[in-house]
Amino acid sequence: MSMTDYILPHSDPLEDDRLMLMSKMLDPYTRFRISQLGLGAGWKCLEVGAGNGTISQWLADRVGPTGHVTAADIDTRFLDRLARPNLDIRQLDVVKDPLGDAYDLVCARAILHHIPERLDVMARLAAAVKPGGFILLEEPDFHPVLDTDSPAVRDFWRGFLAWAANCGIDYFVGRRVAPTLSKIGMADIDVHGETIMFQGGSASARYWTLTFAELREPILALGLITPTLWNEALALFDNPEFWSWQNCFVVTTARKPA
Ligand SMILES: C[S@@+](CC[C@H](N)C(=O)[O-])C[C@H]1O[C@@H](n2cnc3c(N)ncnc32)[C@H](O)[C@@H]1O
C-alpha cells in the first residue's frame, strides 16, 4: 500500500478537520478502554495509523518520562506538530515495514477496514506485543446504519456500503477482529461496541458530511446513489430534527500469553 492508495489522504483540504471531529467523537471512549487495561507509568506503546495523534499524545502523558510512545502513520504530516520528549513519530506502512517489538501496548483505531491485508496486519500488530502485553483494536461495524426510519438515509447507506465493498473496504471488520486474534493465540479477548446516535448538524453528523464530501465523486460514479438521493440524505444529516444511528465502533482488547 502506498500513500496514494489510501482513499482519505491527508492531502485533502478537509482531512485535518475530519480527523479532529473523529478525535472529538471517539477519544473519550478509546481512552476509557485503554485505561481499563491498566495503562500506567513506564509503559512502552505503539499506535499505528495515528492520524492527528490525539491518542498518542494522551498515551505519552499517561506513561510519563519512564515510558515511551511511538506514533506511526503512512503520512505523518499531522503528527509532526506534536511535541513530547517521550513520543517518537515514525512514517511507516503497517503492511510491510518493521514495527518494533516488546511493546506493553499496541493500538490502532479506524485503519484496518481500509487495508486489504487486514488479517495479516492484525497478526503483525500482535507479534509486536511483548508476552503479557496488550493489543487494542478499534474498528467499525456498520450494522446499525441501515436501521433508520428514513428510507432516503437507508438507501444512501446501502449505496455507500456497496461502494466501499467495491473498493475493498471492510466496514464490517469490527466483528472479525476477535476471531482473528483468537486464532493467532491471543488471550483474555474482550469486545465492546459503542454506537453513537447522531443529531443532524452535530459534530458527529459533520464528521460524516466531511467524509462524504471527500468521497462524493467516486461514490456517485458507481451509480447506486443518484444526485437527488445524495442531496435528500445529506439534507437530513444537516437537519437538527433528524436523529439516526451511525456505525458501531468495536473495541477489541486482548493480552499476549506471558
Ligand atoms: C481513518 S484514519 C484514523 C486516524 C486515527 N487512528 C483516528 O482514529 O483518529 C486512518 C489512518 O490510517 C493511516 N493509514 C492508512 N493506511 C496506512 C498504512 N498502510 N500504514 C500506516 N498508516 C496507514 C492514514 O494515514 C490515517 O491517518
PDBQT file of the ligand as one rigid body, heavy atoms in Angstrom, charges set to zero:
ROOT
HETATM    1  C1  LIG A 301      -9.423   6.932   9.358  1.00  0.00    +0.000 C 
HETATM    2  S1  LIG A 301      -7.819   7.495   9.777  1.00  0.00    +0.000 S 
HETATM    3  C2  LIG A 301      -7.833   7.217  11.540  1.00  0.00    +0.000 C 
HETATM    4  C3  LIG A 301      -6.840   8.063  12.268  1.00  0.00    +0.000 C 
HETATM    5  C4  LIG A 301      -6.780   7.827  13.785  1.00  0.00    +0.000 C 
HETATM    6  N1  LIG A 301      -6.374   6.468  14.084  1.00  0.00    +0.000 N 
HETATM    7  C5  LIG A 301      -8.114   8.111  14.418  1.00  0.00    +0.000 C 
HETATM    8  O1  LIG A 301      -8.842   7.162  14.716  1.00  0.00    +0.000 OA
HETATM    9  O2  LIG A 301      -8.450   9.299  14.620  1.00  0.00    +0.000 OA
HETATM   10  C6  LIG A 301      -6.760   6.177   9.195  1.00  0.00    +0.000 C 
HETATM   11  C7  LIG A 301      -5.272   6.492   9.389  1.00  0.00    +0.000 C 
HETATM   12  O3  LIG A 301      -4.506   5.355   8.978  1.00  0.00    +0.000 OA
HETATM   13  C8  LIG A 301      -3.401   5.795   8.200  1.00  0.00    +0.000 C 
HETATM   14  N2  LIG A 301      -3.014   4.696   7.297  1.00  0.00    +0.000 N 
HETATM   15  C9  LIG A 301      -3.701   4.240   6.226  1.00  0.00    +0.000 A 
HETATM   16  N3  LIG A 301      -3.046   3.210   5.674  1.00  0.00    +0.000 NA
HETATM   17  C10 LIG A 301      -1.917   3.012   6.406  1.00  0.00    +0.000 A 
HETATM   18  C11 LIG A 301      -0.824   2.087   6.317  1.00  0.00    +0.000 A 
HETATM   19  N4  LIG A 301      -0.773   1.161   5.351  1.00  0.00    +0.000 N 
HETATM   20  N5  LIG A 301       0.163   2.155   7.253  1.00  0.00    +0.000 NA
HETATM   21  C12 LIG A 301       0.119   3.101   8.237  1.00  0.00    +0.000 A 
HETATM   22  N6  LIG A 301      -0.885   4.004   8.359  1.00  0.00    +0.000 NA
HETATM   23  C13 LIG A 301      -1.887   3.962   7.452  1.00  0.00    +0.000 A 
HETATM   24  C14 LIG A 301      -3.917   7.029   7.477  1.00  0.00    +0.000 C 
HETATM   25  O4  LIG A 301      -2.879   7.863   7.001  1.00  0.00    +0.000 OA
HETATM   26  C15 LIG A 301      -4.784   7.675   8.560  1.00  0.00    +0.000 C 
HETATM   27  O5  LIG A 301      -4.053   8.552   9.372  1.00  0.00    +0.000 OA
ENDROOT
TORSDOF 0
